[in-house]
Amino acid sequence: MKLLTTMKRVLMGPGPSDVDPRVLEAMSRPTIGHLDPAFLEILNEIRKLLQYTFQTKNEMTLAMSGTGSAGMETCVVNLIEPGDSMLVCINGVFGNRMADVAQRCGAEVMTLAIEWGKIFDPEQIDQALKRKPVKVVGIVHAETSTGACQPIEEISRIVHDHGALLLVDTVTSLGGMKVDVDGWQIDACYSGSQKCLSCPPGVSPVSFSEAAMKVIENRRTKVQSWYLDLTMIRKYWGSERLYHHTAPVNMNYALLEALKMVKEEGLEKRWSRHLANYKILKAGLSAIGINYVAQQGYELPMLNAVAIPGGVDDAAVRRQLLEEFNIEIGGGLGKFKGKAWRIGLMGSASTLSNVMLFLSALEKCLVDQGYQFERGASVAAAVEQANRQK
């Protein structure tokens, strides 16, 4: 039987992102019991740092045991009961996924779908809610499948004017750009550990407002999922410390260390770093004729979804990047399958050195594909943009 060996990769896909050695070291610390007083104190520290990162005072802010999809299900299954109405805004894969989860909960799901890569105009949501009132409106802040960033603040005002709760997916955005749960009046929010937080996948930060918790407390039926039932989990994360499930102890070690690194860098500096490296990458790609698929002016700084040039073999380029340069990028999903590359600059992977390495490697791959461009142009443009930003 062959032993499993892995190589060090440069993770520049849609996630997971590169993990700092400090976080990996934290994972290797001795496992203790999930009811050990020392571990319960770690949970308290995680809550405080998540409140800082989400920019919220919500008491019900915690890390669910599971990936970002578990965070999404946590928000939906706790807020939705059979027969409840929910509006889900869809402009990519993950809006569709939210609608699917809501339907499985027995919700009457109304969808508002627009072209992939575009963002919603608040007026579209206002008109939809005038046609039919709903209990919850779900929307994706950073659509990982298209690289589009959805402004939230004005939509939040409209949702609350219509008496609904606002549920927001921040899986890709948290820790890489502004997410202001309290300022934007988000009622339920979820994220993932493996994107801009640069922690391995396995835990999912969530946060619920007081209004959302009142809805949960006044449910008529049990939460569909026993494992994700906040009415029980809150007793483990709260002062009662009642056993619910065996928390992933070492994953929480890792999350705590990753959140400490977020705090040490500072949110504003972290957001600025992601934005600066995005601008450098964009300048380099534009110089060789590669354009973004998201609506202009609303591109994500941590997830760069770009159109594959005509005549270039999608899979061959990604395979060559991996085999020759140890660089992982993502292919397109859904409607963008075979049409787009998704280039991540998330967390620890958002560095100038990664941008320059990627552009140099990509040029080599494109030359091998016979794609016509001015050789060296991407690197030269990136250098010029980097110097301009100093």
C-alpha positions in Angstrom: 0.0 0.0 0.0 1.4 3.4 -1.0 1.7 6.1 1.6 -0.2 9.2 0.8 2.1 12.1 0.0 1.2 15.7 -0.8 3.2 18.5 -2.3 3.2 22.1 -1.2 0.9 23.9 -3.5 0.3 27.6 -4.1 -3.4 27.7 -3.5 -4.8 30.4 -5.8 -8.2 28.9 -6.5 -11.6 29.6 -5.0 -10.6 27.9 -1.7 -9.1 26.5 0.3 -6.5 29.2 0.6 -2.9 28.9 1.8 -2.7 28.3 5.5 0.0 30.1 7.6 2.4 27.9 9.5 1.2 29.4 12.7 -2.3 28.0 12.0 -0.9 24.6 11.1 1.1 24.5 14.3 -1.9 25.4 16.3 -3.8 22.4 14.8 -1.0 20.0 16.0 -1.4 20.9 19.7 -2.6 18.2 22.0 -6.3 17.4 21.7 -8.3 17.9 24.9 -11.9 17.3 25.8 -14.6 19.4 24.2 -15.9 20.1 27.7 -12.5 20.8 29.2 -12.6 24.3 30.9 -9.5 25.3 28.8 -11.3 24.5 25.6 -14.5 26.3 26.7 -12.3 29.3 27.2 -11.0 28.9 23.7 -14.6 29.0 22.5 -15.1 32.3 24.3 -12.0 33.8 22.6 -13.3 32.6 19.2 -16.6 34.3 19.8 -14.9 37.6 20.7 -12.7 37.5 17.6 -15.5 36.5 15.3 -17.5 39.4 16.7 -14.6 41.7 15.7 -14.3 40.1 12.3 -18.0 40.2 11.5 -18.2 43.7 13.1 -21.0 42.8 15.4 -22.1 42.7 19.0 -24.4 39.7 18.4 -24.2 37.3 21.3 -25.1 34.4 19.0 -21.8 34.5 17.1 -20.0 31.2 17.0 -18.2 28.7 14.8 -20.4 25.8 13.6 -18.8 22.4 13.3 -18.7 21.9 9.5 -17.8 23.7 6.3 -19.4 26.8 4.9 -22.3 24.8 3.6 -23.1 23.8 7.2 -23.1 27.5 8.0 -25.6 28.1 5.2 -27.8 25.3 6.3 -27.6 26.5 10.0 -29.0 29.9 9.0 -31.8 28.5 6.8 -33.0 25.6 8.9 -33.2 27.7 12.1 -35.1 30.6 10.5 -37.4 28.6 8.2 -40.3 26.4 9.1 -42.5 24.4 6.7 -44.8 26.8 4.9 -42.7 29.9 5.5 -42.0 32.1 2.5 -38.4 33.1 1.5 -37.0 35.2 -1.3 -33.7 34.0 -2.6 -31.6 36.2 -4.9 -29.7 34.2 -7.5 -26.9 35.4 -9.7 -24.6 32.4 -9.5 -24.2 28.9 -8.1 -24.5 29.7 -4.4 -27.8 31.5 -4.6 -29.1 28.4 -6.2 -27.8 26.3 -3.4 -29.4 28.5 -0.8 -32.8 28.2 -2.6 -32.3 24.4 -2.7 -31.7 24.2 1.1 -34.8 26.4 1.8 -37.0 24.2 -0.4 -35.8 21.1 1.6 -36.9 22.9 4.7 -40.4 23.1 3.3 -40.3 26.8 2.5 -42.3 28.5 -0.2 -39.3 29.7 -2.1 -39.6 32.7 -4.5 -36.5 33.3 -6.5 -35.2 36.5 -8.1 -32.7 35.5 -10.8 -30.5 37.7 -12.9 -27.6 37.2 -15.4 -24.6 35.5 -13.8 -21.9 38.0 -13.0 -24.4 40.9 -12.6 -25.5 42.4 -9.3 -29.0 43.2 -8.0 -30.4 46.6 -8.1 -32.2 47.3 -4.8 -35.3 48.3 -6.8 -35.6 44.7 -8.1 -35.8 43.4 -4.6 -38.2 46.1 -3.6 -40.6 45.2 -6.4 -40.3 41.5 -5.7 -41.3 42.1 -2.0 -44.2 44.3 -3.0 -45.5 41.4 -5.1 -45.3 38.9 -2.2 -44.2 39.5 1.4 -41.7 37.0 2.8 -40.2 36.0 6.1 -36.6 35.9 5.0 -34.6 37.3 2.1 -31.4 35.5 1.3 -28.6 36.9 -0.8 -24.9 36.2 -1.5 -22.5 39.0 -0.7 -19.5 37.5 -2.6 -20.6 35.1 -5.3 -17.7 32.7 -5.6 -18.8 31.3 -8.9 -18.8 34.6 -10.7 -16.5 36.9 -8.7 -19.3 39.5 -8.3 -19.6 41.6 -5.1 -23.2 42.5 -4.1 -23.6 45.8 -2.2 -25.8 45.0 0.9 -26.6 48.2 2.8 -29.5 49.6 0.7 -30.9 46.1 0.1 -30.9 45.6 3.9 -33.0 48.8 4.4 -35.6 47.7 1.8 -35.8 44.1 3.3 -36.4 45.5 6.8 -38.9 48.1 5.5 -40.9 45.1 4.2 -40.7 43.4 7.6 -38.4 40.5 6.5 -35.2 39.2 7.9 -32.0 39.5 5.9 -29.7 36.4 5.5 -26.3 37.0 3.8 -23.7 34.6 2.5 -20.2 36.0 3.3 -18.3 32.8 2.8 -15.8 34.3 0.4 -15.8 37.9 1.7 -15.3 37.6 5.4 -11.8 38.7 6.3 -11.0 39.9 2.8 -13.2 42.9 2.4 -15.7 44.9 4.5 -18.4 42.9 6.1 -20.4 45.0 8.6 -23.1 42.8 10.2 -24.3 45.5 12.6 -23.9 48.5 10.3 -25.7 46.7 7.5 -28.3 45.3 9.9 -27.8 41.7 8.7 -30.0 39.3 10.7 -28.2 36.0 9.9 -24.8 35.7 8.3 -22.5 32.7 7.6 -19.0 32.2 6.3 -16.3 29.6 6.0 -12.9 29.1 7.6 -11.0 28.2 4.4 -11.3 31.4 2.3 -10.0 34.8 3.5 -9.5 33.6 7.1 -6.8 31.2 5.8 -7.8 28.3 8.1 -8.3 24.7 6.8 -11.9 23.9 5.9 -14.0 22.4 8.7 -15.6 25.2 10.7 -18.2 27.8 9.7 -18.6 31.1 11.5 -22.2 32.3 11.9 -23.8 35.3 13.5 -27.5 35.9 14.4 -29.1 39.2 15.4 -31.5 39.5 18.4 -34.4 39.7 15.9 -33.3 36.4 14.3 -33.0 34.8 17.7 -36.5 35.8 18.7 -37.8 34.1 15.5 -35.9 31.0 16.4 -37.1 31.0 20.0 -40.7 31.3 18.9 -40.7 28.5 16.4 -43.8 26.4 16.2 -41.9 23.3 15.1 -38.5 21.7 15.8 -35.6 22.7 13.7 -35.3 20.3 10.8 -31.7 19.4 11.5 -30.8 18.1 15.0 -27.1 18.6 14.4 -27.5 22.3 13.4 -30.3 23.2 15.9 -29.3 26.5 17.6 -31.8 26.1 20.3 -29.5 23.3 21.6 -26.1 24.5 20.4 -26.5 27.8 22.1 -26.6 25.9 25.4 -23.2 24.5 24.6 -21.7 27.8 23.5 -23.5 29.7 26.3 -23.1 29.7 30.1 -24.8 26.4 30.5 -22.2 24.4 28.6 -24.6 21.5 28.0 -23.2 18.8 25.8 -24.6 18.7 22.2 -21.9 17.1 20.0 -18.2 16.6 20.1 -16.7 19.8 18.7 -13.7 19.6 16.4 -11.2 20.6 19.0 -8.1 21.0 16.8 -10.0 22.8 14.1 -11.0 25.3 16.7 -7.4 25.7 17.7 -6.7 26.5 14.1 -9.6 29.0 13.8 -8.5 30.8 16.9 -5.0 31.3 15.6 -6.3 32.4 12.2 -8.6 35.0 13.9 -5.7 36.2 16.0 -3.8 36.9 12.8 -6.8 38.8 11.4 -6.9 41.0 14.6 -3.1 41.5 14.6 -3.1 42.7 11.0 -6.3 44.8 11.5 -9.4 44.6 9.4 -8.7 47.9 7.4 -5.2 46.8 6.5 -6.3 43.4 5.6 -9.0 44.7 3.3 -6.5 47.1 1.8 -4.0 44.3 1.1 -6.6 42.2 -0.7 -7.7 45.3 -2.8 -4.1 46.2 -3.7 -3.1 42.8 -4.9 -6.4 42.5 -6.9 -5.5 45.7 -8.7 -2.0 44.5 -9.6 -3.4 41.2 -10.9 -6.1 42.9 -12.9 -3.6 45.3 -14.5 -1.4 42.3 -15.5 -4.3 40.3 -16.9 -5.7 43.3 -18.8 -2.3 43.8 -20.5 -2.6 40.4 -22.2 -6.3 40.7 -23.1 -7.9 38.8 -20.3 -11.0 40.4 -18.8 -13.2 39.8 -15.8 -16.7 38.2 -16.1 -18.3 40.1 -13.2 -20.1 43.4 -13.7 -17.6 46.2 -14.1 -16.9 48.0 -10.8 -18.3 45.1 -8.7 -15.4 42.6 -9.0 -14.3 40.8 -5.9 -10.8 41.6 -4.7 -10.2 38.0 -3.4 -11.8 36.0 -6.2 -10.9 37.0 -9.7 -13.2 35.3 -12.2 -11.9 36.0 -15.7 -12.9 34.9 -19.2 -10.7 32.2 -20.8 -9.3 33.6 -24.1 -10.7 32.0 -27.3 -8.8 29.0 -28.5 -7.2 28.3 -25.1 -7.8 24.9 -23.5 -9.2 25.5 -20.0 -8.2 22.2 -18.4 -4.8 22.0 -20.1 -3.8 25.4 -18.7 -4.9 24.6 -15.2 -3.2 21.2 -15.4 0.1 22.8 -16.6 -0.1 25.4 -13.8 -0.4 22.6 -11.2 2.1 20.2 -12.7 4.9 22.7 -13.7 4.4 25.5 -11.1 2.4 23.9 -8.2 -0.2 26.6 -8.7 -3.9 25.7 -8.2 -6.6 27.9 -9.8 -10.2 27.1 -10.2 -12.3 26.4 -13.3 -15.7 27.8 -13.9 -18.9 26.5 -12.4 -22.4 26.1 -13.9 -22.9 28.5 -16.8 -19.2 29.5 -16.6 -17.9 25.9 -16.8 -15.1 25.9 -19.5 -15.5 29.6 -20.0 -13.8 31.2 -16.9 -10.9 30.8 -14.6 -11.3 31.6 -10.9 -8.1 33.0 -9.4 -8.1 33.4 -5.7 -6.1 35.9 -3.7 -7.4 35.0 -0.3 -6.0 35.6 3.1 -2.4 34.3 3.3 -2.4 33.8 -0.5 -3.0 37.4 -1.2 0.6 38.5 -1.8 2.5 40.4 -4.4 4.8 37.5 -4.8 1.9 35.2 -5.7 0.6 37.7 -8.2 3.9 37.9 -10.0 4.5 34.2 -9.9 1.1 33.5 -11.3 1.4 36.0 -14.2 4.8 34.6 -15.2 3.5 31.0 -15.1 0.3 31.9 -16.9 2.3 33.6 -19.7 4.3 30.4 -20.2 1.1 28.3 -20.4 -0.5 30.7 -22.9 2.6 30.6 -25.1 2.4 26.9 -25.1 -1.3 27.2 -26.2 -0.3 29.4 -29.1 -2.2 32.4 -27.7 -1.0 35.6 -29.2 0.0 38.4 -26.9 3.0 40.7 -26.1 5.3 38.5 -24.0 6.2 39.9 -20.7 3.3 42.5 -20.9 1.4 41.1 -17.9 4.4 41.2 -15.6 5.4 44.7 -16.8 1.9 46.1 -16.2 1.7 44.5 -12.8 5.1 46.0 -11.8 3.9 49.4 -13.0 0.7 49.1 -11.0 2.5 47.9 -7.9 4.9 50.8 -8.0 2.0 53.2 -8.5 0.4 51.9 -5.3 3.5 52.4 -3.1 
